[in-house]
Amino acid sequence: MGVLAVNLHTMTTKPQSVATSEFLEKVESRTAKIGIIGLGYVGLPLALLYSEQKFVITGFDIDQKKVDTIAAGGTYIVRISGEEIQQAKKSGFNATADFGRIGEMDAVIICVPTPLNEYHEPDMTYIVNTVEAIAPHVREGQLIVLESTTYPGTTEDVVIPLLEKGNKRGLKTARKELDGGFYVAFSPEREDPGNDTVARRDIPKVIGGVGEVATRMACAMYGSIFNRTVPVSTPATAEMTKLLENIYRCVNIALVNELKLLCQRMDIDIWEVIDAAKTKPFGFHPFYPGPGLGGHCIPVDPFYLSWKAKEFDFRTRFIELAGEVNVAMPYHVVTSVADALNVRKKALNGSKVLMLGVAYKKDIDDLRESPALTIIELLQKAGAEVRYNDPYFAFVGKGRKYDLQMKNTPLDNLGEYDCVLIVTDHSDYDYKKIVKESKLVVDTRNATKGISAPNIVRC
Ligand SMILES: NC(=O)c1ccc[n+]([C@@H]2O[C@H](COP(=O)([O-])OP(=O)(O)OC[C@H]3O[C@@H](n4cnc5c(N)ncnc54)[C@H](O)[C@@H]3O)[C@@H](O)[C@H]2O)c1
């Protein structure tokens, strides 16, 4: 039924369904119940942000260990403390594996993984399983938002058909005012783990709803935790926005990685070049070379688009070229270690190598797609005896693409290694001491910047 309601966020008067008005009022009064599906690196911090604003948050996860840890007031992500979880629990934060409770929520936000499968194609099983699990319980007026990074068209072509097919009330997606049904939007996550230079609420939130009402509802909900919301015209626009951001990073990292290889041959320090170039006050944004791409996003997301582009008879050549350059970097690191040992009349085969840092970037506890894993495997294959040290990982066991079963090695006897290889430049390391105590240091991150010693090889 339609009513004439004052729109809380545009302050215009226009007809609005009772359900929409109620939703906006509940957001305003912090009585809206929000369900967050997938309590990982994205979902858990998001739950805490809403809790800080006094919303009652229910987290849904199929991983019973995570549900139990939250129930016990504990944490499983290093940068989130147990105290933060306990504080959120005081505001009603709870976790469950029972999807029957979806019907209690006013809004549901989906933050499940979107990896690539073994053929380097989008693995949509997490999104599909989640949407199939919630579809029967979705009710009139509810807002469903997908946050997982994915190819343009996912919300309209995958999420909506599954929600409509599985809904036990036969509800459809509301596309305009007074339509009835449920509302759907896409809003990409833009978190940069380990980067504390921008507060999470200062990162603008892009939102593309299916229709103007869904966008308005999602903007109101996210506007309560983010200082700025950026509405766009469609979910596909929002999906593409996220991919553009990550492809931009992937391509630019590949560019500096390639130029680094050239600079090495020309005996020019690429890091000094980048530092000088970034003094230009316009038209240049610095990107830095490294041992290869890591993390859930940059090595993965661009290929969601190149896969989708094929359907349109289109080849995304920049993405493929960047992928080629970045994938070659761990091989370059291993060759550099072998060359550095060779200069010291040693073979890689039989040498003892200590890798510093296995996380995919500094100061975080995330191993996903880390180039360190590939480098360890390549070094072992070449006959090196490899150990690692990483303050964030006591043990590296089995993942989707590796099975290392290695224990963290203390840093107390650096002199016993033929090579100490810096793969992740964690802030906790004392690089001066490391250089002083090691026979040879191969540095993939410029972590030894400012230290001058004959045993450092920058690669
Ligand atoms: N991690 C980041 O920095 C980051 C940044 C931006 C975007 N993203 C995107 O956000 C999404 C989530 O990433 P993440 O890093 O949080 O992943 P994650 O692996 O840390 O967490 C995902 C969670 O979803 C749960 N899950 C899986 N299937 C489920 C299901 N059917 N029902 C309920 N829960 C389920 C898992 O148990 C896990 O706890 C991905 O699409 C990723 O690309 C991640």
The ligand as a MOL file (V3000), in Angstrom:
LIG
                    3D

  0  0  0     0  0            999 V3000
M  V30 BEGIN CTAB
M  V30 COUNTS 44 48 0 0 0
M  V30 BEGIN ATOM
M  V30 1 N 39.6140 -8.9690 2.0670 0
M  V30 2 C 39.6230 -7.7960 1.4680 0
M  V30 3 O 40.4690 -6.9800 1.7260 0
M  V30 4 C 38.5590 -7.4300 0.4450 0
M  V30 5 C 38.5090 -6.1130 -0.0010 0
M  V30 6 C 37.5290 -5.7400 -0.9110 0
M  V30 7 C 36.6280 -6.6950 -1.3740 0
M  V30 8 N 36.7020 -7.9890 -0.9500 0 CHG=1
M  V30 9 C 35.7030 -8.9490 -1.4460 0
M  V30 10 O 34.7940 -9.2500 -0.3920 0
M  V30 11 C 34.3370 -10.6090 -0.5080 0
M  V30 12 C 34.6140 -11.3500 0.7900 0
M  V30 13 O 36.0030 -11.3850 1.0020 0
M  V30 14 P 36.6500 -11.7150 2.4030 0
M  V30 15 O 38.0790 -11.2870 2.2910 0
M  V30 16 O 35.8470 -11.1910 3.5220 0 CHG=-1
M  V30 17 O 36.5500 -13.3130 2.3990 0
M  V30 18 P 36.7810 -14.3010 3.6480 0
M  V30 19 O 37.1620 -15.6050 3.0590 0
M  V30 20 O 37.6740 -13.6540 4.6500 0
M  V30 21 O 35.3570 -14.4090 4.3420 0
M  V30 22 C 34.2690 -14.9750 3.7260 0
M  V30 23 C 33.4140 -15.6230 4.7820 0
M  V30 24 O 32.2460 -16.1390 4.1330 0
M  V30 25 C 31.9220 -17.3840 4.7480 0
M  V30 26 N 31.0880 -18.1270 3.8150 0
M  V30 27 C 31.4220 -18.7990 2.7100 0
M  V30 28 N 30.3350 -19.3380 2.1330 0
M  V30 29 C 29.2740 -18.9830 2.8950 0
M  V30 30 C 27.8900 -19.2390 2.8230 0
M  V30 31 N 27.3710 -19.9620 1.8540 0
M  V30 32 N 27.1180 -18.7270 3.7920 0
M  V30 33 C 27.6470 -17.9960 4.8060 0
M  V30 34 N 28.9420 -17.7280 4.9210 0
M  V30 35 C 29.7580 -18.2090 3.9750 0
M  V30 36 C 33.2600 -18.0110 5.0360 0
M  V30 37 O 33.1590 -19.0070 6.0020 0
M  V30 38 C 34.0670 -16.7960 5.5040 0
M  V30 39 O 33.9470 -16.6090 6.8970 0
M  V30 40 C 35.0600 -11.1750 -1.7220 0
M  V30 41 O 34.2610 -11.0570 -2.8440 0
M  V30 42 C 36.2780 -10.2740 -1.8600 0
M  V30 43 O 36.7430 -10.2130 -3.1950 0
M  V30 44 C 37.6490 -8.3690 -0.0310 0
M  V30 END ATOM
M  V30 BEGIN BOND
M  V30 1 1 1 2
M  V30 2 2 2 3
M  V30 3 1 2 4
M  V30 4 1 4 5
M  V30 5 2 4 44
M  V30 6 2 5 6
M  V30 7 1 6 7
M  V30 8 2 7 8
M  V30 9 1 8 9
M  V30 10 1 8 44
M  V30 11 1 9 10
M  V30 12 1 9 42
M  V30 13 1 10 11
M  V30 14 1 11 12
M  V30 15 1 11 40
M  V30 16 1 12 13
M  V30 17 1 13 14
M  V30 18 2 14 15
M  V30 19 1 14 16
M  V30 20 1 14 17
M  V30 21 1 17 18
M  V30 22 2 18 19
M  V30 23 1 18 20
M  V30 24 1 18 21
M  V30 25 1 21 22
M  V30 26 1 22 23
M  V30 27 1 23 24
M  V30 28 1 23 38
M  V30 29 1 24 25
M  V30 30 1 25 26
M  V30 31 1 25 36
M  V30 32 1 26 27
M  V30 33 1 26 35
M  V30 34 2 27 28
M  V30 35 1 28 29
M  V30 36 1 29 30
M  V30 37 2 29 35
M  V30 38 1 30 31
M  V30 39 2 30 32
M  V30 40 1 32 33
M  V30 41 2 33 34
M  V30 42 1 34 35
M  V30 43 1 36 37
M  V30 44 1 36 38
M  V30 45 1 38 39
M  V30 46 1 40 41
M  V30 47 1 40 42
M  V30 48 1 42 43
M  V30 END BOND
M  V30 END CTAB
M  END
